[in-house]
């Protein structure tokens, strides 16, 4: 299980190796998400062991394999879906300044206002939002770059 202690170890590993000028706090929440304090470079990440809908693992596995050529199950990292969720949220923080507020709002508004034929097509459209897509790429790159370290953190009790 990804708990606060392991999440902080993963975050510390990233912060030691990837330049970041700010503060990140990890806490438990209902869903994976991040929050930015106004006018400061301080963030909070909420982690969860509950995904907000039952098909999330099936959908993310299919999406990563079919759209990003990444087989998440081949990583051998325990609780990889939770680790991916954490790294995706860290990706939002690392890429936050790359997107103007208006552009972020427009992309998410377009997604929310669109009618979907299926839960999966809505999921794919959401993952295709540039901010979400870039965070998925960030998470994949961190998993590939630090697989050995992630195995040590997540697979040792």
N, C-alpha and C positions, 0 to 999 in steps of 0.2 A: 504494500500500500504506500502511495506517496503521501507522506505526512509532512508537517511543517519542518521538522529537522532535516529530512532528506531534501526537501525543496530548497531550503536555505543552503545546504551543501552544494546543490546544483547551481544555485544563483551565485554563490561565492566563487565557484569554479569559473563561471562565465565572466564575472566582474574582474577576476584576477587576470583574465586573458583577453577580454574584449573591452576596449575603451568605453567608459561611461562616466559622465560627470553628473552625479545626482545620487538620490537615495531611493532604494526599493525595499518595501516591506511586504512580507508574505503573510497572509492570514487565511483561515478557513472561510469558505462561503458556500452558498447554494450551488453556484456555477463558477466555471473559470471566467475571470474577467480582470480588467485592470482599470485603475482610476488615476487620474493626474490631478495633483493639487494646482489650482490656478496660479499662474505667474511664478511657479517654482518648478524645479526639475526633480520633484519628489513624486513617487508613484507607489501605489499599493496594488498587489496582485492577490486576488482571491483564488484559492485552489479548492478543488472538490473531488470526491471520489464518486459522485453521482453525476451522470451526464443528463442533460435536460430532456432528452428523449430516447426511447428504447433502442432505436436503430442507429445511434450515433457511431458506435464502433464499427458496425457493418458498413455504414456510409463512408466514414473517414478512411477505412481500409481500402474500399473500392476507389474512392476519389484519389488517394495518394498513389495507388498502383496505376490506375488508368490515365490520370491527368499529369502526374508528376514523376512517374516511373520510380516510385519508392515503395518497397514492400516493408511495411512497418513491422510485420510479424517476424521478419528475418533478423531483427536487431539483437534478439536474445536478451534484451533489457526487460527486467521485471516491471510490470505496470507501465508499459511503454505508452499506452494511450493517455494515461494521466501525465506522464513525463512530456509527451508531445503537447498536451494542453498547456502545461506550464511554460514550455519553451515558446509556444505560439504567443502567449501573453507577454513574455519577455520580448519577443519580436515586435509587438506593438510599441513597447517602450523604446526600443532601439531605432525604430523607424518612424516614431511619432512626428518628428519635425519635417519629415519628407512630404507631408500632406497638409494642404491648407484646410482650415476648418470648413470652409464652404464646400470644398471638393469632398471631404469626408461626409458631410451632411447630405450632399446631393446623391452620392453613391448609395448610402444606406437608405435614404428616402425612396429612391428608385426601386431598390430591392423590396422594401416594405409595402410599396404600393402596387407591385406587380402581382397578378393572379397566377397561381401555379397549378399544374395538373396533378402533381404528386409531391410528397414530402421530399423525395430524393431530388427532384428537379429544383426545388427551392433550396435544398442543401447545396447542390452544385452551383447554383447562381450566387449564393452567399459566399462560398469559397472562392468564387471568381471576382468578387469585389477586390480591386487592386490592393487595398490595405490588408485584407484577409489573406489573399494569395501571397503577398510578400512575407507575411508572418509565418505562413506554412513553409515557404522556402527557407526562411531564417531557422525555423525549428529543425527542418531536415538537415541543413548545413551544420547546425550545432551537434545533432545526433551523429552525423558522419565524422565530424572533426574531433569530437570528444567521446566517442563510443567507449573507449577503454575506461575513461573516468566515470562515465555514467553507469557502466557495468559494475564498477567497484562500489559506487554509492547505492545503487538500487538492488544489486544481487547479493550483497553481504548484509547480514543482520547485525 
